[in-house]
Amino acid sequence: MGRHPVEIQIERADKAIVAEEFDTLLDIYTEDAVLVIEPGRTVRGKAGIRKAFEAIAAYFRHGLEVRQNGMEILESGRIALVHANTVVSAPGSPEAERKAVYVFHKEEDGIWRCAIDNSYGNEIVADGTES
């Protein structure tokens, strides 16, 4: 059995992020995709996502590394939910493994594209306590 097309798209995205090939990266997203920049901050749409990744690359001094350390893809019709162990590192920053959640949509052209990119997973959920 071959690799799921979503897994291949995620690998393409990781490589594009590392290489700062933003045109390639944006082709992996739906037109109205949502990117979680950090808990509490999101952007919507390809223009916002491009700007966010350009800022992220600069923030990490153009040394961001991203890879997956295991994933599970749950597919129903034209929707796929991905749970992934996403490993993020950069010069001067410790390596971190995030429990990422991604949602992909199979578009009319048959290509799976990312509609929701949440590398923080459940970390975006408030714990219910007030400060």
ChimeraX attribute file (.defattr): number of C-alpha atoms within 10 A of each C-alpha:
attribute: neighborCount
match mode: 1-to-1
recipient: residues
	/A:1	3
	/A:2	4
	/A:3	7
	/A:4	10
	/A:5	13
	/A:6	24
	/A:7	17
	/A:8	12
	/A:9	20
	/A:10	22
	/A:11	15
	/A:12	14
	/A:13	24
	/A:14	19
	/A:15	17
	/A:16	18
	/A:17	23
	/A:18	16
	/A:19	16
	/A:20	18
	/A:21	13
	/A:22	17
	/A:23	11
	/A:24	15
	/A:25	22
	/A:26	21
	/A:27	14
	/A:28	22
	/A:29	24
	/A:30	20
	/A:31	15
	/A:32	16
	/A:33	21
	/A:34	22
	/A:35	24
	/A:36	19
	/A:37	17
	/A:38	12
	/A:39	15
	/A:40	10
	/A:41	9
	/A:42	15
	/A:43	17
	/A:44	16
	/A:45	16
	/A:46	21
	/A:47	12
	/A:48	16
	/A:49	24
	/A:50	16
	/A:51	13
	/A:52	17
	/A:53	18
	/A:54	16
	/A:55	13
	/A:56	15
	/A:57	19
	/A:58	12
	/A:59	12
	/A:60	15
	/A:61	12
	/A:62	17
	/A:63	17
	/A:64	20
	/A:65	18
	/A:66	21
	/A:67	19
	/A:68	17
	/A:69	12
	/A:70	10
	/A:71	15
	/A:72	13
	/A:73	16
	/A:74	11
	/A:75	14
	/A:76	9
	/A:77	7
	/A:78	12
	/A:79	17
	/A:80	21
	/A:81	18
	/A:82	20
	/A:83	19
	/A:84	23
	/A:85	20
	/A:86	20
	/A:87	18
	/A:88	17
	/A:89	16
	/A:90	17
	/A:91	12
	/A:92	9
	/A:93	10
	/A:94	9
	/A:95	13
	/A:96	13
	/A:97	18
	/A:98	19
	/A:99	18
	/A:100	20
	/A:101	20
	/A:102	22
	/A:103	22
	/A:104	26
	/A:105	22
	/A:106	18
	/A:107	12
	/A:108	8
	/A:109	6
	/A:110	9
	/A:111	14
	/A:112	25
	/A:113	24
	/A:114	28
	/A:115	23
	/A:116	20
	/A:117	21
	/A:118	23
	/A:119	25
	/A:120	19
	/A:121	18
	/A:122	14
	/A:123	15
	/A:124	14
	/A:125	10
	/A:126	10
	/A:127	8
	/A:128	6
	/A:129	5
	/A:130	5
	/A:131	3
